[in-house]
Amino acid sequence: MNDQNQPFVPSGPRAAWRVRHPRLFTALACLVTGLIVFLVTFFSIVGHYRNEIEDYRAHYVKSSDKYDAGLLEAAIGLLDANALYDLPDRRELTETMIEAAIAAMGDRYGTFFTDAEYAEYSTGLAGNFVGIGVTVQQTDGGNARIVLVHAGSPAEESGLLAGDVITSVGDLRFIDGYDEAFAAIAGEAGTSVDLTVLRGAGTITVNVTRADVVKQTVIRRIENYGGSKIGYVYISGFDGHTYEQFRDAVSYLETEGVDALLFDVRSNGGGLLSEVAKVLAYLLPDGVIAYVDYRSDALSDYVISSQDGYVRMGAALPELYCEGGHRITVPVAVLVNGKTASAAELFTSALRDYATAAFDNALDVTVVGTTTYGKGTVQTTYPMSGGTALKMTIAHYDPPSRVNYDGEGIAPDEVVELTAEEEKISVYLRTKENDPQLLAALARLDQTVDP
């Protein structure tokens, strides 16, 4: 036992060496300890990221199988060194190659968005924009006729009306350059613009302050035909505000006691799958709305369905669309044309499917017009670096009948063509007098209501 008042001093040759060279011993001990810590840390990191490294290697090999990186690099190098013309900058060249890959795949709906394009695209899908809140159509004389003044917009507050013709924006005349004058209507919220407007036989100047606008994708009115009171609903697209506008329109028409409903989706290019699903859930009995089938095994196919006021999209949590549920019971007609596409085709097909024996003839639906565009695919958008984004086609979607119309379109029950002159008239300005398709649909509904 050692005396507690005396320090412990090791003995032997190694102990003697440590006593004679304490600083050297300390330095060597620190070096060995550091080396051990480094090796432990290194192998720990390698072990932790081994799977990530292997995944990266697998991805690189897979990418190399898809294109010849060496050939691409050699070609770009030769072009850069010897070509008469200059290569675009790095970003533009990369974007161009991505767009070329999309085109080579034959993806008609894929695209690569620049940061500005993606911001505009996202805003459009959300159903909001900055402006004065009008939809215009070019006249034969080269001016801009207002065909729709969006509800609650600055244009409405300024007194602009459908049918007004804008001849100039500030000092820019439409007849001198339609695109330039049209672009000048847009601007930042809070700024104003002077419009010269033809109304009837007179000319007025209207100052409008730009603001955030909720796009109006649904309009409604009541059409009286024969002895029937028919509710008319036009849907221009399916964006982030369409369901709420559609629900309010149908609710109003039902409150007014209409005998039938006429849904017009002519020239409706589609929009959000989630939004058309809510619209259909509001109309259809509980059940299947659509099937989504992916090409990639990494993504799981799913079913869109509704029950008790909720719409479910696969394994996602169900979304409440209508407290207590809702369905239509009156006869329905749907107006379509060659520009009715994507979500608008699902809308049409799903309604008609539920009017067949396979779905117990739950609805009474007639489709009038011309064969639709034929787009039964789903696109998704992946945000990428620098605010850019890649939109690609990733799946087919089928209506409740599982009969896909991609590349073929939906044939109407009653084919009604428009003349070239009638085609020029905006759907917002069409009436029974200048729209044979509308007239035919109203006649079919009246016959159904009162045979």
Secondary structure as a PSIPRED ss2 file (coil, helix, strand):
# PSIPRED VFORMAT (PSIPRED V4.0)

   1 M C   1.000  0.000  0.000
   2 N C   1.000  0.000  0.000
   3 D C   1.000  0.000  0.000
   4 Q C   1.000  0.000  0.000
   5 N C   1.000  0.000  0.000
   6 Q C   1.000  0.000  0.000
   7 P C   1.000  0.000  0.000
   8 F C   1.000  0.000  0.000
   9 V C   1.000  0.000  0.000
  10 P C   1.000  0.000  0.000
  11 S C   1.000  0.000  0.000
  12 G C   1.000  0.000  0.000
  13 P H   0.000  1.000  0.000
  14 R H   0.000  1.000  0.000
  15 A H   0.000  1.000  0.000
  16 A H   0.000  1.000  0.000
  17 W H   0.000  1.000  0.000
  18 R H   0.000  1.000  0.000
  19 V H   0.000  1.000  0.000
  20 R H   0.000  1.000  0.000
  21 H C   1.000  0.000  0.000
  22 P H   0.000  1.000  0.000
  23 R H   0.000  1.000  0.000
  24 L H   0.000  1.000  0.000
  25 F H   0.000  1.000  0.000
  26 T H   0.000  1.000  0.000
  27 A H   0.000  1.000  0.000
  28 L H   0.000  1.000  0.000
  29 A H   0.000  1.000  0.000
  30 C H   0.000  1.000  0.000
  31 L H   0.000  1.000  0.000
  32 V H   0.000  1.000  0.000
  33 T H   0.000  1.000  0.000
  34 G H   0.000  1.000  0.000
  35 L H   0.000  1.000  0.000
  36 I H   0.000  1.000  0.000
  37 V H   0.000  1.000  0.000
  38 F H   0.000  1.000  0.000
  39 L H   0.000  1.000  0.000
  40 V H   0.000  1.000  0.000
  41 T H   0.000  1.000  0.000
  42 F H   0.000  1.000  0.000
  43 F H   0.000  1.000  0.000
  44 S H   0.000  1.000  0.000
  45 I H   0.000  1.000  0.000
  46 V H   0.000  1.000  0.000
  47 G H   0.000  1.000  0.000
  48 H H   0.000  1.000  0.000
  49 Y C   1.000  0.000  0.000
  50 R H   0.000  1.000  0.000
  51 N H   0.000  1.000  0.000
  52 E H   0.000  1.000  0.000
  53 I H   0.000  1.000  0.000
  54 E H   0.000  1.000  0.000
  55 D H   0.000  1.000  0.000
  56 Y H   0.000  1.000  0.000
  57 R H   0.000  1.000  0.000
  58 A H   0.000  1.000  0.000
  59 H H   0.000  1.000  0.000
  60 Y H   0.000  1.000  0.000
  61 V H   0.000  1.000  0.000
  62 K H   0.000  1.000  0.000
  63 S H   0.000  1.000  0.000
  64 S H   0.000  1.000  0.000
  65 D H   0.000  1.000  0.000
  66 K H   0.000  1.000  0.000
  67 Y C   1.000  0.000  0.000
  68 D C   1.000  0.000  0.000
  69 A H   0.000  1.000  0.000
  70 G H   0.000  1.000  0.000
  71 L H   0.000  1.000  0.000
  72 L H   0.000  1.000  0.000
  73 E H   0.000  1.000  0.000
  74 A H   0.000  1.000  0.000
  75 A H   0.000  1.000  0.000
  76 I H   0.000  1.000  0.000
  77 G H   0.000  1.000  0.000
  78 L H   0.000  1.000  0.000
  79 L H   0.000  1.000  0.000
  80 D H   0.000  1.000  0.000
  81 A H   0.000  1.000  0.000
  82 N H   0.000  1.000  0.000
  83 A C   1.000  0.000  0.000
  84 L C   1.000  0.000  0.000
  85 Y C   1.000  0.000  0.000
  86 D C   1.000  0.000  0.000
  87 L C   1.000  0.000  0.000
  88 P C   1.000  0.000  0.000
  89 D C   1.000  0.000  0.000
  90 R H   0.000  1.000  0.000
  91 R H   0.000  1.000  0.000
  92 E H   0.000  1.000  0.000
  93 L H   0.000  1.000  0.000
  94 T H   0.000  1.000  0.000
  95 E H   0.000  1.000  0.000
  96 T H   0.000  1.000  0.000
  97 M H   0.000  1.000  0.000
  98 I H   0.000  1.000  0.000
  99 E H   0.000  1.000  0.000
 100 A H   0.000  1.000  0.000
 101 A H   0.000  1.000  0.000
 102 I H   0.000  1.000  0.000
 103 A H   0.000  1.000  0.000
 104 A H   0.000  1.000  0.000
 105 M H   0.000  1.000  0.000
 106 G C   1.000  0.000  0.000
 107 D C   1.000  0.000  0.000
 108 R C   1.000  0.000  0.000
 109 Y C   1.000  0.000  0.000
 110 G C   1.000  0.000  0.000
 111 T E   0.000  0.000  1.000
 112 F E   0.000  0.000  1.000
 113 F E   0.000  0.000  1.000
 114 T C   1.000  0.000  0.000
 115 D H   0.000  1.000  0.000
 116 A H   0.000  1.000  0.000
 117 E H   0.000  1.000  0.000
 118 Y H   0.000  1.000  0.000
 119 A H   0.000  1.000  0.000
 120 E H   0.000  1.000  0.000
 121 Y H   0.000  1.000  0.000
 122 S H   0.000  1.000  0.000
 123 T H   0.000  1.000  0.000
 124 G H   0.000  1.000  0.000
 125 L H   0.000  1.000  0.000
 126 A H   0.000  1.000  0.000
 127 G C   1.000  0.000  0.000
 128 N E   0.000  0.000  1.000
 129 F E   0.000  0.000  1.000
 130 V E   0.000  0.000  1.000
 131 G E   0.000  0.000  1.000
 132 I C   1.000  0.000  0.000
 133 G C   1.000  0.000  0.000
 134 V E   0.000  0.000  1.000
 135 T E   0.000  0.000  1.000
 136 V E   0.000  0.000  1.000
 137 Q E   0.000  0.000  1.000
 138 Q E   0.000  0.000  1.000
 139 T C   1.000  0.000  0.000
 140 D C   1.000  0.000  0.000
 141 G C   1.000  0.000  0.000
 142 G C   1.000  0.000  0.000
 143 N C   1.000  0.000  0.000
 144 A E   0.000  0.000  1.000
 145 R E   0.000  0.000  1.000
 146 I E   0.000  0.000  1.000
 147 V E   0.000  0.000  1.000
 148 L E   0.000  0.000  1.000
 149 V E   0.000  0.000  1.000
 150 H C   1.000  0.000  0.000
 151 A C   1.000  0.000  0.000
 152 G C   1.000  0.000  0.000
 153 S C   1.000  0.000  0.000
 154 P H   0.000  1.000  0.000
 155 A H   0.000  1.000  0.000
 156 E H   0.000  1.000  0.000
 157 E H   0.000  1.000  0.000
 158 S C   1.000  0.000  0.000
 159 G C   1.000  0.000  0.000
 160 L C   1.000  0.000  0.000
 161 L C   1.000  0.000  0.000
 162 A C   1.000  0.000  0.000
 163 G C   1.000  0.000  0.000
 164 D C   1.000  0.000  0.000
 165 V E   0.000  0.000  1.000
 166 I E   0.000  0.000  1.000
 167 T E   0.000  0.000  1.000
 168 S E   0.000  0.000  1.000
 169 V E   0.000  0.000  1.000
 170 G C   1.000  0.000  0.000
 171 D C   1.000  0.000  0.000
 172 L E   0.000  0.000  1.000
 173 R E   0.000  0.000  1.000
 174 F H   0.000  1.000  0.000
 175 I H   0.000  1.000  0.000
 176 D H   0.000  1.000  0.000
 177 G C   1.000  0.000  0.000
 178 Y H   0.000  1.000  0.000
 179 D H   0.000  1.000  0.000
 180 E H   0.000  1.000  0.000
 181 A H   0.000  1.000  0.000
 182 F H   0.000  1.000  0.000
 183 A H   0.000  1.000  0.000
 184 A H   0.000  1.000  0.000
 185 I H   0.000  1.000  0.000
 186 A C   1.000  0.000  0.000
 187 G C   1.000  0.000  0.000
 188 E C   1.000  0.000  0.000
 189 A C   1.000  0.000  0.000
 190 G C   1.000  0.000  0.000
 191 T C   1.000  0.000  0.000
 192 S E   0.000  0.000  1.000
 193 V E   0.000  0.000  1.000
 194 D E   0.000  0.000  1.000
 195 L E   0.000  0.000  1.000
 196 T E   0.000  0.000  1.000
 197 V E   0.000  0.000  1.000
 198 L E   0.000  0.000  1.000
 199 R E   0.000  0.000  1.000
 200 G C   1.000  0.000  0.000
 201 A C   1.000  0.000  0.000
 202 G E   0.000  0.000  1.000
 203 T E   0.000  0.000  1.000
 204 I E   0.000  0.000  1.000
 205 T E   0.000  0.000  1.000
 206 V E   0.000  0.000  1.000
 207 N E   0.000  0.000  1.000
 208 V E   0.000  0.000  1.000
 209 T E   0.000  0.000  1.000
 210 R C   1.000  0.000  0.000
 211 A E   0.000  0.000  1.000
 212 D E   0.000  0.000  1.000
 213 V E   0.000  0.000  1.000
 214 V E   0.000  0.000  1.000
 215 K C   1.000  0.000  0.000
 216 Q C   1.000  0.000  0.000
 217 T C   1.000  0.000  0.000
 218 V E   0.000  0.000  1.000
 219 I E   0.000  0.000  1.000
 220 R E   0.000  0.000  1.000
 221 R E   0.000  0.000  1.000
 222 I E   0.000  0.000  1.000
 223 E E   0.000  0.000  1.000
 224 N E   0.000  0.000  1.000
 225 Y E   0.000  0.000  1.000
 226 G C   1.000  0.000  0.000
 227 G C   1.000  0.000  0.000
 228 S E   0.000  0.000  1.000
 229 K E   0.000  0.000  1.000
 230 I E   0.000  0.000  1.000
 231 G E   0.000  0.000  1.000
 232 Y E   0.000  0.000  1.000
 233 V E   0.000  0.000  1.000
 234 Y E   0.000  0.000  1.000
 235 I E   0.000  0.000  1.000
 236 S C   1.000  0.000  0.000
 237 G C   1.000  0.000  0.000
 238 F E   0.000  0.000  1.000
 239 D C   1.000  0.000  0.000
 240 G C   1.000  0.000  0.000
 241 H C   1.000  0.000  0.000
 242 T H   0.000  1.000  0.000
 243 Y H   0.000  1.000  0.000
 244 E H   0.000  1.000  0.000
 245 Q H   0.000  1.000  0.000
 246 F H   0.000  1.000  0.000
 247 R H   0.000  1.000  0.000
 248 D H   0.000  1.000  0.000
 249 A H   0.000  1.000  0.000
 250 V H   0.000  1.000  0.000
 251 S H   0.000  1.000  0.000
 252 Y H   0.000  1.000  0.000
 253 L H   0.000  1.000  0.000
 254 E H   0.000  1.000  0.000
 255 T H   0.000  1.000  0.000
 256 E C   1.000  0.000  0.000
 257 G C   1.000  0.000  0.000
 258 V C   1.000  0.000  0.000
 259 D C   1.000  0.000  0.000
 260 A E   0.000  0.000  1.000
 261 L E   0.000  0.000  1.000
 262 L E   0.000  0.000  1.000
 263 F E   0.000  0.000  1.000
 264 D E   0.000  0.000  1.000
 265 V C   1.000  0.000  0.000
 266 R C   1.000  0.000  0.000
 267 S C   1.000  0.000  0.000
 268 N C   1.000  0.000  0.000
 269 G C   1.000  0.000  0.000
 270 G C   1.000  0.000  0.000
 271 G E   0.000  0.000  1.000
 272 L C   1.000  0.000  0.000
 273 L H   0.000  1.000  0.000
 274 S H   0.000  1.000  0.000
 275 E H   0.000  1.000  0.000
 276 V H   0.000  1.000  0.000
 277 A H   0.000  1.000  0.000
 278 K H   0.000  1.000  0.000
 279 V H   0.000  1.000  0.000
 280 L H   0.000  1.000  0.000
 281 A H   0.000  1.000  0.000
 282 Y H   0.000  1.000  0.000
 283 L H   0.000  1.000  0.000
 284 L C   1.000  0.000  0.000
 285 P C   1.000  0.000  0.000
 286 D C   1.000  0.000  0.000
 287 G E   0.000  0.000  1.000
 288 V E   0.000  0.000  1.000
 289 I E   0.000  0.000  1.000
 290 A E   0.000  0.000  1.000
 291 Y E   0.000  0.000  1.000
 292 V E   0.000  0.000  1.000
 293 D E   0.000  0.000  1.000
 294 Y E   0.000  0.000  1.000
 295 R C   1.000  0.000  0.000
 296 S C   1.000  0.000  0.000
 297 D C   1.000  0.000  0.000
 298 A C   1.000  0.000  0.000
 299 L C   1.000  0.000  0.000
 300 S C   1.000  0.000  0.000
 301 D C   1.000  0.000  0.000
 302 Y E   0.000  0.000  1.000
 303 V E   0.000  0.000  1.000
 304 I E   0.000  0.000  1.000
 305 S E   0.000  0.000  1.000
 306 S E   0.000  0.000  1.000
 307 Q E   0.000  0.000  1.000
 308 D C   1.000  0.000  0.000
 309 G C   1.000  0.000  0.000
 310 Y E   0.000  0.000  1.000
 311 V E   0.000  0.000  1.000
 312 R E   0.000  0.000  1.000
 313 M E   0.000  0.000  1.000
 314 G C   1.000  0.000  0.000
 315 A C   1.000  0.000  0.000
 316 A C   1.000  0.000  0.000
 317 L C   1.000  0.000  0.000
 318 P C   1.000  0.000  0.000
 319 E E   0.000  0.000  1.000
 320 L E   0.000  0.000  1.000
 321 Y C   1.000  0.000  0.000
 322 C C   1.000  0.000  0.000
 323 E C   1.000  0.000  0.000
 324 G C   1.000  0.000  0.000
 325 G C   1.000  0.000  0.000
 326 H C   1.000  0.000  0.000
 327 R C   1.000  0.000  0.000
 328 I C   1.000  0.000  0.000
 329 T C   1.000  0.000  0.000
 330 V C   1.000  0.000  0.000
 331 P C   1.000  0.000  0.000
 332 V E   0.000  0.000  1.000
 333 A E   0.000  0.000  1.000
 334 V E   0.000  0.000  1.000
 335 L E   0.000  0.000  1.000
 336 V E   0.000  0.000  1.000
 337 N C   1.000  0.000  0.000
 338 G C   1.000  0.000  0.000
 339 K C   1.000  0.000  0.000
 340 T C   1.000  0.000  0.000
 341 A C   1.000  0.000  0.000
 342 S C   1.000  0.000  0.000
 343 A H   0.000  1.000  0.000
 344 A H   0.000  1.000  0.000
 345 E H   0.000  1.000  0.000
 346 L H   0.000  1.000  0.000
 347 F H   0.000  1.000  0.000
 348 T H   0.000  1.000  0.000
 349 S H   0.000  1.000  0.000
 350 A H   0.000  1.000  0.000
 351 L H   0.000  1.000  0.000
 352 R H   0.000  1.000  0.000
 353 D H   0.000  1.000  0.000
 354 Y C   1.000  0.000  0.000
 355 A C   1.000  0.000  0.000
 356 T C   1.000  0.000  0.000
 357 A H   0.000  1.000  0.000
 358 A H   0.000  1.000  0.000
 359 F H   0.000  1.000  0.000
 360 D C   1.000  0.000  0.000
 361 N C   1.000  0.000  0.000
 362 A C   1.000  0.000  0.000
 363 L C   1.000  0.000  0.000
 364 D C   1.000  0.000  0.000
 365 V E   0.000  0.000  1.000
 366 T E   0.000  0.000  1.000
 367 V E   0.000  0.000  1.000
 368 V E   0.000  0.000  1.000
 369 G E   0.000  0.000  1.000
 370 T C   1.000  0.000  0.000
 371 T C   1.000  0.000  0.000
 372 T C   1.000  0.000  0.000
 373 Y C   1.000  0.000  0.000
 374 G C   1.000  0.000  0.000
 375 K C   1.000  0.000  0.000
 376 G C   1.000  0.000  0.000
 377 T E   0.000  0.000  1.000
 378 V E   0.000  0.000  1.000
 379 Q E   0.000  0.000  1.000
 380 T E   0.000  0.000  1.000
 381 T E   0.000  0.000  1.000
 382 Y E   0.000  0.000  1.000
 383 P E   0.000  0.000  1.000
 384 M C   1.000  0.000  0.000
 385 S H   0.000  1.000  0.000
 386 G H   0.000  1.000  0.000
 387 G H   0.000  1.000  0.000
 388 T C   1.000  0.000  0.000
 389 A E   0.000  0.000  1.000
 390 L E   0.000  0.000  1.000
 391 K E   0.000  0.000  1.000
 392 M E   0.000  0.000  1.000
 393 T E   0.000  0.000  1.000
 394 I E   0.000  0.000  1.000
 395 A E   0.000  0.000  1.000
 396 H E   0.000  0.000  1.000
 397 Y E   0.000  0.000  1.000
 398 D E   0.000  0.000  1.000
 399 P C   1.000  0.000  0.000
 400 P C   1.000  0.000  0.000
 401 S C   1.000  0.000  0.000
 402 R C   1.000  0.000  0.000
 403 V C   1.000  0.000  0.000
 404 N C   1.000  0.000  0.000
 405 Y C   1.000  0.000  0.000
 406 D C   1.000  0.000  0.000
 407 G C   1.000  0.000  0.000
 408 E C   1.000  0.000  0.000
 409 G C   1.000  0.000  0.000
 410 I C   1.000  0.000  0.000
 411 A C   1.000  0.000  0.000
 412 P C   1.000  0.000  0.000
 413 D C   1.000  0.000  0.000
 414 E E   0.000  0.000  1.000
 415 V E   0.000  0.000  1.000
 416 V C   1.000  0.000  0.000
 417 E C   1.000  0.000  0.000
 418 L C   1.000  0.000  0.000
 419 T C   1.000  0.000  0.000
 420 A H   0.000  1.000  0.000
 421 E H   0.000  1.000  0.000
 422 E H   0.000  1.000  0.000
 423 E H   0.000  1.000  0.000
 424 K H   0.000  1.000  0.000
 425 I C   1.000  0.000  0.000
 426 S C   1.000  0.000  0.000
 427 V H   0.000  1.000  0.000
 428 Y H   0.000  1.000  0.000
 429 L H   0.000  1.000  0.000
 430 R C   1.000  0.000  0.000
 431 T C   1.000  0.000  0.000
 432 K C   1.000  0.000  0.000
 433 E C   1.000  0.000  0.000
 434 N C   1.000  0.000  0.000
 435 D C   1.000  0.000  0.000
 436 P H   0.000  1.000  0.000
 437 Q H   0.000  1.000  0.000
 438 L H   0.000  1.000  0.000
 439 L H   0.000  1.000  0.000
 440 A H   0.000  1.000  0.000
 441 A H   0.000  1.000  0.000
 442 L H   0.000  1.000  0.000
 443 A H   0.000  1.000  0.000
 444 R H   0.000  1.000  0.000
 445 L H   0.000  1.000  0.000
 446 D H   0.000  1.000  0.000
 447 Q H   0.000  1.000  0.000
 448 T H   0.000  1.000  0.000
 449 V H   0.000  1.000  0.000
 450 D C   1.000  0.000  0.000
 451 P C   1.000  0.000  0.000
